[in-house]
Amino acid sequence: MEWLDKYTFPVEGKFQDKNYAQKIASFFLDQLLQNGTTTALVLTTVYPQSVDALFEEAELRNMRIIKCFSQSKI
């Protein structure tokens, strides 16, 4: 699908960079907390470093995160 190649995959590819992933995870988790959410089911990327960044940032905030991702490629 053309829209995946044009929009989704380029943005998702940025999560290979752990620093980028940490920045986004920090913003995301801060937004959850500002709205009273302390536990979340999160659909992660396929990049392990981005998942690590999410859990590291969540741990700093004493949040509970449940990861959910698919091993299959589209």
Secondary structure, 3 states (H helix, E strand, C coil): CHHHHHHHHHHHHHHHCHHHHHHHHHHHHHHHHHCCCCEEEEECCCCHHHHHHHHHHHHHCCCEEEEECCCCCC
